[in-house]
Amino acid sequence: MKNTKPSILIFIGSATFTAICFLFALITHLFLYKLELYLLILLPLIFGLFSFFIFHFLFKKFILNRLFLIYKSIQINQKTYAPPNENIDSMISSAESDVKNWKELKNIEISRLKEQEVFRREFLGNLAHELKTPVFSIQGYILTLLEGGIEDPNVNRSFLERAAKATDRMASLLEDLDQITKLEVDELKMEKRSFELIDLISEIFDSLELKSKEKNIKLKFAKFYNPIYVTADRVKISQVFTNLIGNSIAYGNENGETTITISVFESLVTIEVADNGPGIESKEIPRLFERFYRVEKSRNRNDGGSGLGLAIVKHILESHGQNIQVRSEIGVGSTFFFSLDISQVSGLVSSRGVPL
């Protein structure tokens, strides 16, 4: 009887009551008063039908009241559950389905909250570590100077320069944190306009030339490309390329290379930034764009950077309505790829969209 429908239970109860009424009428007929045959049969049926409708009405009112309290307690809009003219079986079935869905949603919500709690702990721990390193360095340099090092000309300038570098690192970290916070809440204004993509990438190559020469890493295009105009925020996309190409240099192998491949398809331009570095394990890729997340074997804190570069890249591209993806193989290298919208005009435009 565990899974029996309520209407069946009411029918069984009414049938039982009808049988009892028939027995009572039969006993009356045999021992007290002779009844006509049609009354002997009709009266129990009438009482049985009457009891069925009474039980059905009372049971439905009871269920409606209980369902109202249940829906209210689990904060589901009462207007969305069984209307009064719906039969009892449908009401119970709908309620079971709604509660099941509510339970699944709450389980998902709990899982997300647990993930966010883990992420929050990791973020605070990483942030503390990132700030602690330059703060301790500055503290050590200042204490050395205060204890007499300031009088030594061979020490004071060197230590002040080191303290300045540590200060710059802190300022860069705080600036990145401020930027990614604004990106997450859509407070960072995007100035999308048409610009030439090849020129921008060439500028990034030039700005990173000294850094690439330190490890003898070659920056190049996969082939010669004619001018390609895209519509995006040039400054923000410049930051995307700076972070991606800079990472390929910082974490790449010496005497390696970073190659930019561009493909045009309908209204999109797909850009690939590939290196032949150590590669990234597949299990690390899903978390690669988290703030401060680092791949242990191929990335370490001594390589510099705030640890927010890829997270900023992800948010910038999402602000442009695009996504960034990565494929990688250990010992072969990594490729980051994303798309941008092709410009409707083949030339530069002003901030108001007027061709220059």
N, C-alpha and C positions, 0 to 999 in steps of 0.2 A: 504493500500500500504506500511505500515511500514515494514513488514517482507518479502516483495516481492523480489525475487531474481533479481540481476542486468540484467541477460539475458532476463528475462521476461519483465522488464521495457524497454529494448532496442527493443524487439519484438513489444511491445505495441506502442512505439514511431514510429517504422518503419511502422507498420500497419496503424497508424493514418496518417503518411505521404503518404502512398499508397492510402488511401481513399481520401485525399486531391487532390492528383494527378489525381485520377479517376474523381473526381468532376470537376477539371479544364479541363480535356480532354473532359468530357461530355459537359461542357459549350461551349468549343471551337467547338465541333462537331455540337451542336445545333445552335449556333449563328454566328460562324465565318467561319469554314471550315469543310466540311464533311470528316470524317475519316473512314477508313475501320474498320470493327467490331473487327478484330484481333488486330489492332493497339490501338483501344479504350481500350482493355483489357490488351494487352501486355506491352504497354508503362508504365502505372502505376505500373505494377508488376516489371518491370525492375528497375524503379526508386526506388521502395520500397526495393528490394533486395540490390541495390547499397547503399541506405541510411542505411540499416541494417549493412552491412559490414563496412561502414565508421564510423557509431556510435560505433560499437563494437571495432574497431581498436583504435579510439580516446579515448573511455572510458577506454579501457584496459591500454593504455599508461598513462592516467591520474591516474588510480588506482595504477599502478606500481610505479609511481613517489611518490605518497602520501604514499604508504606502505613502500617504502624505507625510507622516512623521519620518519615515525612512528616507524619502527623497529630500526632505528638509534637513535631516541630520547629515546627509552626505553632500549637501549643497548642490543638488540638481534641481533645476527649475521645474516646479510642479506642473507647469503648463505643458511640459513635454512628455508627461507620462499619461497613463490610461485615462481617457475621457469617461464620464459616467455611463454613457451608452455602450461601452465596450463590454464584451462578455468576460466572465471571471477568468476563464482559462487564458485568454489573451492578456488580461491584466497581469496575471502571475508570470506568464512567459516574458512579457515586456519588462517587468520589474527585475526578473532574474537576469535578463540580457543587459539591462542598464547597470545593475549592480556589478555584474561581471566586467563590463567595459570600464566602469568607474574604478574597480579594483586594479585592472590592468594599467589604466592611466596613472593611478597613484603609485603603482610599483615602478612605472617608468619614471615618474617624478622623483621618487625616492632614490632611484638609481642615479638620476642626473644630479640630485643634491649631493649624493655621496661622491660622485665624480668631481663636482665643483668644490667640495670640501677638500678632497685630495689635491686638486689643482691649486686651491687657495693656499694650502700649506706649502706646496712646492714653490709657488710664486713668492710667498713671503720669505721662505728660506733662501731662494735664489737671489731675491732682491737684497736681502741682508748680506749675503756673501758678496754680491757685486759691489755694494757700497762699502762693506767692511774693508776690502782690500785697499782701495785708494785712501780711505780715511786713516787706516793704520799706517800707511806709507807716509802720508802727510804728517801725522802725529810723530812718527819716528824722526823725520827730517827736522821738524820744528824743535823737538826736544834736543836733538844733537846740536843744533845751532844755539839754543839757549844755554846749553851746558859748556859753551866755549867755542863751538865750531864756527860761530859767526865772525870770530876774530881771525880765523885762518882763511886767507883769500883763496886758497886752493880747494877749500871745502864749501864755503858759504854760497858761492855762485852755483856750484854743481848741485848742491842740495836744494837750493831755491828753484832751479830749473826742473829737478825731479818732482818737487812738490807741485810746481805749476802743471806738469804733465798729469799728475794724479788728479789735480783739480779739474783739468780739462776733461779727463775721463769721467769724473762725476757729473760735470755739466752736460756732457754728451749723453750720459745715461738718463739723466733727469729730462733732458730735451726729448729723447726718444720715448720715454714713458709718457710725457705730456702729449706727444704727437699721437701715439697709439691709443691713448685714452680718448682724444678728440675724434679719431677715426672710428672708434667703436661706437660713439654716440652721435656720429654724423655731424660733428660741429666744425670739422675742418673743411673749409670752402674749397670746392674744386673749380678751377678755371679751365674748362675744356675748350679747346680750339684746334684748328688744323695746324700741324707742323710736320716737318720732314724727318722721318724715322732714322734713315741711314746717317744723316748728319749728327743726330743726337747720340747714336751709339758710337760714332767716331770720336765725338767729344769725350765720352766716357772712357774710351780706350786711351786717349791722350792724357786724361787726368789720372789714370791708374798706371801709366807707363813706368814710372819710377818704382812703384810697388811690384809690378810684374817682373821688372828686370832684376830685382833682388833675388828672385827664385828662378830667373830665366824662363818665365812662362810666356808663351807667345799668345797674343790676343789677335784674333782674326775673324773675318767673315768666311762662311763656307764657300762663297763664290762672289763674283761681282754683281751688285744689285743696282738697278736704276733707282732714281728717287721714288720713295714710297711715302705718301701722305696719310697720316692717321688723325683721328679726332680724339684728344685726351688732354689731361693736364700735363703739360710738358715737364714742369718742375717735379711733379710726383712720379711720373714715369722715368724721369732721369734718376730719381732715388731708387726706383725698382732695379734699374740696370746697374747702378753703382753697388747696391747690396749684393745682387746675384753674381756679377762679375768679380767684385771684391772678395766674396766668399770662395769663388772658384780659385782665386789666387792664394788666399790665406790658408785654405785647407787642401790645396792641390799639391801634386808632387813637383819637385824641382825638375826643370827642363821639360815641363809639360806644356799644354796648350789649352786655351779656351776658345771655343768656336761658336759663332752666332749664325744660326740658320733661320731664314725668313721665308714663309710660304704665304701666298695670297690666294684666298678662296672666297669667291662671292663678295660679301661685305665685311669679311674679317681678314686680319693679318695675324698669322701665328708665328711667334718668335720662340726659338729654342736657344737656351744658353747651356752648352755642353762642355764638360771638362773630361780629362782622362786621369782624374785623381783616384784616391783609394776607394771611392764608392761608399754607399750607405746600405746597411742591412735593411731588408724589407720590413722587419718588425719595427724599425725606428721611424719609417716614413710617415705613418699616421700622426705622429706627434711632432713632426719636424717643424711645423709652423706655430708651435706653442711658444709663448713668451719664456725666454731664458732656457728653453730646452736645448740640450746639446747631445750630440752623438758621442759617446765616450771614446770610442776607438779612433775616430777621425777628427774630433774637435775637442779642444781644451781651452781653458780660460787664458792661457798664456798667449794665444793667438790674437788677443785683443777683441775689440767690438763689445757692444752692450748686451749681446744675446737677444736683441729684439728685432734684428734686421729682417729675418724671414717673416716674423709676425707682422711687421709693418708692410712688407711687400704684399702679403696676403690681403690685408685690409685695404690697401690702396687699390689693388686690382678689383676687389669686391665692390669698392666705391665706384668703379668704372663699369660695374655689371659683368665682370669677368672672374674667372677662377684660375689659380695656378696649380699645376700638377708636376709631379716629378717621377722619373723612372731612374733606377740606379742598379748597378751590379758591382759587387765587391771585386776590386782589382781592375775594373774596366773604366769606371767613371760614373758621373751623374749628369742628368739632363733635366733642367727646369724649363717648362714651356707654358705659355699663356697666349691669349689673343687680345687684339685691340680692334676697334672699329675703323674701317677705311673712311677717310675723309670724302665728303661729297664734292669738295673742290680740290683741284690739283694746285694748291699753293697755300701760302700763309693767310690766316685771317685774324682779325682783331678780336678782342674779348667779347664784342657784340656780334661776332660772326660775319663781319664785313671783310671781303677779300682785300688783302693789302697789295 
